[in-house]
Amino acid sequence: MTTIPKDPVMLLSYVNTQLRDFYPSLEALCDEKGLDQEELKKKLEAVDYHYSPERNQFV
């Protein structure tokens, strides 16, 4: 399992950079890094960011 930032803003930046540079989808990112996809979504939804599959990023 990968250590990810705990701060929601830093987490947002980290996840969107990973999605942009290395992964074709949130599912692929979570599978590769051993992250819980629903937990990640909830953390970012708490700061009003939602995953857009079309853009492959949290917006």
N, C-alpha and C positions, 0 to 999 in steps of 0.2 A: 504494500500500500504506500502511496506517495504522500508526503507531507505537503499540505496546501495551506495557503494563508488563512488565518482565522478572521481577520478584519474583512468585512463584506466588500469594501471598495477595492482592497488589494486582491481579494478573491476574484472579483469581477475582471480586473485587469489580467490576472494570471490565466483564468479560464478562457477569456476571449483571445488572448495571445496564443494559447495552446491550440485552440480551435482554428484560428487563422493560419498558423504556421505548420501544424502537424497532423490535424485530425479532420476527417471529412464529416464527422457528426459528433454530437454530444455522447451518444452511445459508445462510439469508438474510443473517445477520450476516457470515459468512465471505465470501460472494459480494460483498456491498456494500463490505466493507473490504479485500478482496484478501488474506484470511488463509487459511492452509492448515488446513482443518478437522481433519485427523488429527493434525497437529503440535500444535494447540491442545488437543485432547483428551488427548494424551500428556503435555503439560506439566501439566495439571490432574489427570490420573490419578496423576501422580507424588506429589501431595500428597493423594491419596485422595478426589478429587472426580470424579464421573462425570456426564455429561450425561443428563438425564431429559427426553425429548421431551414427555411428558405435562405436566410442570411448566414446560417451556421454561427450564430453568436447570440449573446444575451443583449437585449435592447431595452 
